[in-house]
Amino acid sequence: MAETPEKEEAKDVTPRVSAGAFLRQVRQEGSKVTWPTRKETTLTSVMVFIMVVISMIFFYLVDSIFALGIRSLITS
């Protein structure tokens, strides 16, 4: 048996929160976060930069090898 539309709407209703209460909740949740130190952030950024450079070199070499192979197939 199908439920009435009134009952379906009642299931989807979430309690409303005022803007002030919402901001207080956001501040509470933000205080629970463990924020990285400046040293951790710097170290992580340097590691990401190094990995980007390594990836760049790897893909350049792979692309060069494929280009050389295709060039040798076309010219022969």
C-alpha positions as CSV (number, residue, x, y, z in Angstrom):
1,M,0.0,0.0,0.0
2,A,1.4,3.4,-1.0
3,E,2.1,6.0,1.7
4,T,0.3,9.3,1.5
5,P,2.3,12.3,0.2
6,E,2.1,13.9,3.7
7,K,4.1,11.0,5.2
8,E,6.7,11.0,2.5
9,E,7.3,14.8,3.0
10,A,7.6,14.3,6.8
11,K,10.5,11.8,6.2
12,D,12.5,14.3,4.2
13,V,12.3,17.2,6.7
14,T,15.5,18.1,8.4
15,P,15.6,20.4,11.4
16,R,16.4,24.0,10.5
17,V,19.4,25.7,12.2
18,S,19.8,29.4,12.6
19,A,22.8,31.1,11.0
20,G,24.3,31.8,14.4
21,A,24.0,28.2,15.6
22,F,25.5,27.0,12.3
23,L,28.5,29.2,12.7
24,R,29.0,28.0,16.3
25,Q,28.9,24.4,15.1
26,V,31.4,25.2,12.4
27,R,33.7,26.8,14.9
28,Q,33.4,23.8,17.2
29,E,34.2,21.3,14.4
30,G,37.1,23.5,13.3
31,S,38.6,23.4,16.7
32,K,38.6,19.6,16.6
33,V,40.8,19.5,13.5
34,T,44.5,18.8,14.0
35,W,46.1,21.5,11.8
36,P,49.6,20.8,10.3
37,T,52.5,22.9,11.5
38,R,54.4,25.3,9.2
39,K,57.2,22.8,9.0
40,E,54.9,19.9,8.0
41,T,53.2,22.0,5.4
42,T,56.6,23.1,3.9
43,L,57.9,19.6,3.9
44,T,54.8,18.2,2.2
45,S,54.9,21.0,-0.4
46,V,58.5,20.3,-1.2
47,M,57.8,16.5,-1.5
48,V,54.9,17.2,-3.9
49,F,57.2,19.5,-6.0
50,I,59.9,16.8,-6.2
51,M,57.3,14.2,-7.2
52,V,56.0,16.5,-9.9
53,V,59.5,17.0,-11.3
54,I,60.2,13.2,-11.2
55,S,56.9,12.5,-13.0
56,M,57.6,15.2,-15.5
57,I,61.0,13.7,-16.4
58,F,59.5,10.2,-16.5
59,F,56.8,11.2,-18.9
60,Y,59.2,13.2,-21.1
61,L,61.4,10.1,-21.4
62,V,58.5,7.8,-22.2
63,D,57.2,10.3,-24.8
64,S,60.6,10.7,-26.4
65,I,61.0,6.9,-26.6
66,F,57.6,6.5,-28.2
67,A,58.3,9.4,-30.6
68,L,61.6,7.8,-31.6
69,G,59.9,4.5,-32.2
70,I,57.1,6.0,-34.3
71,R,59.6,8.1,-36.3
72,S,61.7,5.0,-37.1
73,L,58.5,3.1,-38.2
74,I,57.4,6.0,-40.5
75,T,60.8,6.6,-42.1
76,S,61.6,2.9,-42.8
